[in-house]
Amino acid sequence: MRCWLSDRVSPWLARALTWPLALVLCACGNGVEPAETQATPTSGAIAFVGVNVVPMDREIVLAEHTVVVRDGRIVEVGPTAEVQIPSDAELIEARGHWLMPGLTEMHGHVPGDDDPTFTEDVLFLYVSNGVTTVRNMAGHPYHLRLRERIAAGEVVGPTLYAASPWLTAEQAGTPAAADRIVREYHAAGFDLIKLGSIPRDAYVQLAQTAHAIGMPFGGHIPESVGLIGALEARQTSIDHFDRYAEFLVREGASIESRDLRIFGSGLADLLDEGRIPEAVERTLKAGTWNVPTLSLVEHLASPEPAERMIEWPEMRYVPKSLRERWAAYKREVVARDSFRPAAAQRLVEIRRKLLKALHDAGAPIALGSDAPQYFNVPGFSIHREMQMMVEAGLTPYQVLETGTAAPARYFGAPEEFGTIAKGRRADLILLQANPLENIANVRKRVGVMIRGQWWPEERIQARLEQIAQRVATMESGAAE
């Protein structure tokens, strides 16, 4: 059996998954330098005056507050009447607006160094949508240097956590090889191991080594390992609800001749909802995080025609060639004799129920959409993902928590970001409406602050228009 999606990736992403380790070990000093896109320095402090604060440490709105930022950090939060605003502060009149922490995309992808301008555009697409942190799951040695340049303010982009290149059987086919490569990726400076498909004995050794040196590992689950094996090994995160479908197959049913297709849709008629509580219990015991990426499956299972999906407003920021590949793949999936719309919708239903059950039980969930995979435009896709999570039964606050405070806990950095409090990194979104009332209100931006740099919405739109024009020019040139 195999899952179609696990080996179908965008061309630049496919390149990122296969970079040799020799390049990784010398990455920090090399790489193509992107074009100049420095953030505009902010002199003095910035004060959001009279704003409604959504701190995300609890479900509450703090009315008529002032938040003061200096040097990329929140230095004061309190009732406006009690906060002394520095004399050099730039004032942002925020009465009637809501201020929330920036969002984290826990399964995002950033291109490599073959097209620096495209990479910078992707980074800004995240920022423009209020995504201020990305767990980059497309490992590439270039990202180690890019991570530092973003942190230094040389490039506008979300704070990056960099996964290693996709680990395959070619790299880690034996226990000895798995042990060696985990240590090498850790020494190179990657933040986690991105799992692909490796033999079971190599996986067991990888887990032992990773735990011993404090290296997180996550992503997919090898077929030979399965959900139980991954949970017993305390895999740090499971992305896409990988291998849950196989676990949920009713007892006594054989799946040997089944094609898993879209993360288990080929098993839809065999799935037993009664097994969800056991899956939840095992997940809780392991402490493993889940990054559901509902949109990855739901876009392909959706009855909406591919031709209409590639006309969504955000598609103007994506190269035509990539849009057409997305559309062609969906048409290919739908045209297959083995594709059954009812089975695809059943999988969507089961995944939503699994998400609700895991969240209700207190299992750790983190927001992620897998951008830019099928129809997921970086930054924009996180809003579609959040809407799907609400439709699965989570409240807007619960969904927002998976994209703010929860990722900070995942990274062991709850004092660094994810909530609005004194000392936190100044990653903020200023909104026209209350996001706790309607998740769609997160799209109604007044502006985004990234590490203390303020991007008002008109400036965001101007930069987005430049990206759209660049894409359009590229398309017109290709047509000539």
KEDOGU-457510 format. One record per residue (C-alpha): x, y, z. Coordinates in pm, whole numbers, plus 50000, padded with zeros to 5 digits. Layout:
N
XYZ ...
***
This chain:
480
500005000050000 501025035849953 499565070250001 499475090849680 499995123849854 503145114450043 505165111749723 503485139149519 505135172549587 505755205649414 508905205849199 510895229949416 509815210549723 510945177949567 514385193149514 514505204249876 513835168949998 516895153849833 519785177349916 522895157650018 524185160050371 527535173450252 525795205750155 524005207350488 527195206750687 528595237350512 525325255850465 525755282950722 528435300550525 527155295950172 524065301849960 522795326749708 522025360549862 518425371749806 517555405649669 517355434449918 514125432050118 515085445450457 512365455250698 512005492650758 513675500551092 511435515051359 512925542951568 511725545051924 508675526652049 505265518851903 502105520652111 498755505352020 496445528652207 492965519852335 492905485652172 490895454752266 493565428952353 492995391952284 495925378552490 495365341452407 496515329952750 492815325952828 489525332652652 489065369352729 489105403752567 490895431352760 489055462752658 490605497452631 494215486352674 497485499952546 500335477952428 503825493252399 506525477352184 510225485752176 513155467552013 510985439251893 509465431552234 506285439952418 507395462052706 504045471952852 500445459452849 497735475153059 494615496653080 495125527752871 494575550653169 497395533453358 500055529553088 502675556853052 503425559452682 507075568052602 507595602752459 509315588852148 506575563752072 504775562151741 501075560951828 498695537251652 495145547451734 493525513551784 490225520751954 487535498551807 490145473351692 491375440051831 495005429751885 495965392951888 499265373651869 500625363951529 499815329451396 502115299651352 502025276951044 503225243751185 503485226150850 504715251550602 507265250250325 509795276150216 511655272949883 515415268649857 518045291249705 517445284849335 515115315149310 515715340049595 512995363749476 510405335949479 511585325949827 511185361549953 507725363649799 506665331649975 507975344950305 505985376750262 502815358050170 503005342350515 503625375650690 500895393750496 498335369950644 499515373651001 501645341951000 504655353051201 506215318951274 506655289051042 507835254051120 509415248650782 508985212250683 510875213950351 514415207650468 517155225250277 520605236650391 519845271850268 517205275350538 519805275050813 521305307250683 517915321450588 516655315350941 519415337351080 519005364650818 515305367150895 516015369451268 518555397051200 516005417151000 517875413650672 514895396150508 511205401350583 509765368150690 508285347750972 510515333351240 511655299851100 512115266451266 513995245251013 513365208250959 516065186050818 515835173150462 513205145850425 514655114050577 514425084450340 515555048350332 518445058350106 519815080850381 518775060950687 518095025450577 519875009050870 520005015951245 523625027351217 522815051250934 519795064851119 521855071151431 524565088651232 522325111251026 520225122651322 523395133351499 524735150451186 521515169851123 521455180051488 525045192151470 524305210951147 521705231851331 518365218551210 515525221651458 513885187951393 514055156551181 511515154950896 510385118950863 509695101850535 509685064150491 512455043550653 512625007150773 511204999051114 514544990051276 516065022551150 513055041651285 513455025951630 517115036151641 516275070951510 513785075851792 516265064052055 518995087051927 516665116651885 515385113652241 518925109552374 520195141852214 516975161752241 516165162951869 512435164651782 511265142451497 507985143951311 506045144450988 504935111750832 504885077050986 506605049050791 504175021850684 506174995250864 505915014851190 502245023951195 500425046051441 501035024051745 504755021651672 505055059351632 503175066251954 505185040452146 508335057352016 506895090952132 507215106851789 507175144251850 504495152451595 502285134051350 501345155151050 498245150650830 496795125251080 499075100750900 498325063750970 495285070951188 493035057250913 494795023650921 494415022351299 490685030051273 489995000651041 487484977651210 488884946851374 489204916551150 489144936050824 492004930750579 493644960450409 496404941750227 494934947549881 493824983349945 495385014649796 495425040850070 495075069549822 494455102950000 495745095150350 493455065250385 490405073150171 490745038650016 489865024650359 486825046750417 484325018150407 486334999450671 486725027550924 485195022551267 484445054551461 484265033251773 488055030351764 488585068151789 488585068152174 491425042752180 493395063151926 492865093852144 493905075452461 497095062552302 497925097152164 497405113252504 499635087452672 502405093452420 502195131352445 502535133052067 501395164551890 499155163751586 499205188751300 495975179151118 496325198250786 492625192650715 492775213950403 495315191250233 492735163450210 489595184650195 490725204249890 491175172149695 487985156349828 485925187649768 483285186449492 484395221249383 485935218549033 489675223949009 489135250648744 487175271348993 489595265649278 492535279749083 490485311549037 490375318649411 491585354449480 494875343549640 495865323749331 497085355749166 500205352749384 501045317649260 502825309948931 500465296948664 502525265448616 502015256148982 498275263648969 497915242048662 499775213148827 497425215149125 494395214948897 495755186648684 496405165048988 492885170249124 491415161848783 493605130748775 492415120049121 488745125349035 489105107048703 490555075548856 488285045348848 489165039649212 488085074549324 484825073849513 483385107749618 481425092249903 484585076050039 486505108750017 483765126850207 483685098950464 487395104150522 486815141550567 484095134050822 486255109351015 489225133151022 487055161151159 485635138251428 489145126851518 490295162951552 487365171451780 487885140551995 491625146652032 491105183252119 488285176152365 490505150952544 493375175652576 495715159752322 498095186252185 497025200751851 498925226451643 497695246251344 499095237551004 497885236550645 500815222550442 501445252650219 502165254649933 500785220349856 497575215149661 495575247849642 497245260049963 498745294349897 501185303050179 499555324050448 496145324250285 495705286950339 495935290250717 492655309550713 490945282150513 492385256550756 491035275451058 487555277150905 487605239350853 488605234451217 485625255451327 483395234351103 484825203751279 483375216851605 486125237651765 485325272851883 487195302551731 489205306152052 490155269352050 491275271751688 493275303551748 494945287352049 496275259551823 497985286451614 499305309051892 499915296652247 500015259552153 502945261951906 504875282052164 504415253052407 505445228452137 508735247052092 509225250252468 509015288052435 505755299352603 507545329952743 508845339552399 505775342052174 502195330852122 500505353452377 500325390752441 502235398352759 505215418652873 508465404252740 506935384952450 508225389152096 506175415951923 504435394051664 500945408551645 497885412151423 495625442651448 492055434751339 488895453651256 486645428451435 486705403951725 488295370651618 486645352451909 483225359251759 484005347351408 487175330751282 486745349250951 487495381651136 491185371951140 491215381150771 490015416550850 493445431050916 494465466450996 498085455850994 500695430451104 503665434951334 506575411351283 509315412351550 508405448451624 508245460051261 504845474651174 503255466950840 499985486450797 497515469850564 498005494850283 501715486750280 500945449650286 498635453249989 501225473249798 503795445649844 501235419049751 500455438149434 504155437549344 504145399749385 501005396449171 502525418048899 505725397748906 503695365648862 501655381148581 504795393548403 506365359348430 503235343548281 503045368247995 506725362847919 506245325347914 503335329047673 505355348547417 
***
